[in-house]
Amino acid sequence: MKDFVYNGQPSRVVFGAGALSHLEREIELLGARRALVLCTPEQQGQAQMVVERLGDRAAGIFARAVMHVPIETAREARDEARRLGADCAVAMGGGSTIGLGKAIALDSGLPILAIPTTYAGSEMTPIYGITEAGLKKTGKDARVLPRTVIYDPALTLTLPVSLSVTSGMNAIAHAAEGLYARDGNPVMSLMAEEGIRAIARALPAIRRRSDDIDARADALYGAWLCGTVLGSVGMALHHKLCHTLGGSFNLPHAEVHTVVLPQVIAFNAPAVPGAISCIERALGPAEPRSAAASLFDLARDNGAPVALRDLGMKEVDLDRAADLTVKNPYWNPREMGPAQRNEIRQLLQKAFDGLRPA
């Protein structure tokens, strides 16, 4: 066994159907008196339910969270929190809303309580991303890690099946890269494999019956594990590509992860056979096929997009995407610097066309 360092993330998790009923207790445990509730415009109804539950502890609602956390929106939310005298933020929603909460915490130090309604996993990481002037900048800071996370499967029953699948694939991507991270360790590998297994089991069940509470619980459980992996080890080529495509070309976050993941796993597979075996084991018994092909099939067979062109990406922009990716590359088990620019461009072409990996 290789040497490793393991750091546990200091967060509290409250999990189970009906767990939202513990919200008041959890706000009190944070020592907070006035909570600003964050959400997207589409989730204002759910946010209002939280405000009504909190009563006098609610400072108000900021319902303007959007993808990739534009710096202008982050500043607006921070100023609103100050104006209302909020001493904590409740981020209810997916990665966009939780990302906005992190941006506030980064600047102001306000504690965050997250209530995920998708499977993005952002709530379990100290990673933040802010988009400024068309470039998405990411970083790690312990201040942005939500202090408490309430996982209530009942809140995800109305998440559309299409979003459920892409959100789940997004979570799988976190775990898949964690299996070959430079700073990985056996604990994270166990969590990654179990997280992939739980989500791969949940997605077909959710597609068959969207109100299957057990499948929804499996998906949230998997998202928790996959998010914990992402928050504990480094990112590689997959996340670099998704940050580039999302931040610079404004493509939808979870859908981009869904499309890119099989292509990156195929690209990296020769360099990380052990990680590939874990992914294949987690995806379950099937006819002989690669991990990359199995991930592609999991997305396609459950109605998710598998081609960048279907997300609004223009073929003419693939060259610029390749250039941006190799300009400031993340560590990757297979080289991805300027000398590999043409290989990255070929990978992007396959993702653009939606080619199933061999």
Steps between C-alpha positions, in 0.01 A plus 500: 500500500632845412555767766218752535363788704132512597319813622134474603279797411326660804136494391178373659258289294133445582360234264156349448150547363347789693840627619393857417296490822831540687581832333419723799714283729792513257481879464502527879804271524683738266430778749322698227203735542427630148536277193499625141348228280666460158343337196454525124195683361343161420526377860352801672198297609715252693702787646182667621412177681833524682437865590160412646653217701770729641259778590684780684834335425457572126661821375356461148551331163761565231359317197752589229752215506618403151749260343874547545457776766564826311700732726234770461233269648733401784558864592130577483416210733776601743368855514145374556615282790666802661198723442267249666735430790524128418739296712473180294381386158276206414582382147211295365545347157776362283854598417410850383334596828755330723775662293344839565495425873869414482578828325328688784686296761834559328455875522310541826567185705126432548433135590308303236229239556437309177181321398584321172216429260722353228790256503781744419695433822629857530370516857774262617797689359710804595531572126352818357469635147434857390470620139645838411552642151410167339749291699405270785752508783497226761668465835488328838429672829376345824270801556270399215428146618139488625494443876187286480335308216140379514432218253126442464409264212141628510624838371636335183181321396405784266846528341435420132635166387724662239664722763521209741702298250743777403541604862577140593755469219659822627540337842647184349761718328619627839556147626651369178773765504551443871600142427813616316566829679864576575415543870251214517485251786328167577218663700406725209523209258249303708264797508543560127418144401199483732378841380518397134323173581214675685435753224529248217240289682273800563483666158318222308257463792427873501440493126255214543316675785596853591330486843695193616611632839750218552668573167506870585663418833758283322581788265544747787712251692719455195521877448613543861780245453607632160497858624710402800757348264509817289552711810784287632726439199613690193332536161640404161427528126127437521433790734739728311307437179162551668611822668626626164189402305263628766672822599624613158216373278211515752398139451277330762711359781359152566438429132860585414625260768272231357630540145870541581542228763503189275748665262741598778482155661586347162789747463643428846427125512842375384671695780273389789393133463428464873258792503331371186446160664329673795267690268412185308432313824279782629296517181397139547503180298459540126632357178870575458538871434722779617426733789476785250245317286298404808485863614394608151227235498380595850446857380356419158271220614346725764429786262797728568688690229827348379618767251624855557327615181167421667588739784557800273877465454624622162754288316696810410563558873666163562844635410471780755375254763804279441732800525346617827514149648872450444599858580471448878452123534404312815711202601386190311629139500552534125677815379267782391733796447563706184679207334176298523283776357408298190401198710274719714352647183424147375336417834282810468402401147383161623299669773357745249388218269380276784710199399467195723846402632618161379 
